[in-house]
Amino acid sequence: MTDSARDNVRSGARSAPGTRALDDIDRKILEALQRDSDRAVSEIAEEVKLSSTPCWRRIRRLEESGIVKRRVALVDRRLLNVAMTIFIGVKAPRHEMRWLEAFRALIEDVPEIVEAYRLTGDTDYIVKVVVPDIETYDAVYKKMISTLEFSEISSSISMEELKFTTAVPTRYA
């Protein structure tokens, strides 16, 4: 075991292979950025008890390492008239790369599809769609089934959003 790995075990820090462990200040910076990435570095520095330059360097290092992938604006879906959320469970007709590539192309081509995941278990894929109404969802559904073959598609309309966050826990880093 290397000295840095021993130090990480002693401190309770964990990191992905090939990356350095984050310390408490890095985690606090990430938490601050996840709450509001538009804040001034000086505000974040004050919150994490650093001066601005070292805080800025740490933020740059988090960005350069890929831990901070990008900064985005979160929009109010209701104000953009796409308040309806529908989850679509998909079963593939066959498990082959050609079908998967076509599915990837389809979900990239439909802007109403905002998230998609490949799963284990009975459902092969789950897709999250945001639309203004059921008629728009029906158009998305028709585009999907006219573009690609599916064994099964099952849709569930969200009645209420109980929790939504883009922030991930930092305590495991």
Secondary structure, 3 states (H helix, E strand, C coil): CCHHHHHHHHHCCCCCCCCCCCCHHHHHHHHHHHHCCCCCHHHHHHHHCCCHHHHHHHHHHHHHCCCCCCCCCCCCCCCCCCCEEEEEEEECCCCCHHHHHHHHHHHHHCCCEEEEEECCCCCCEEEEEEECCHHHHHHHHHHHHHHCCCCEEEEEECCCCCCCCCCCCCCCC
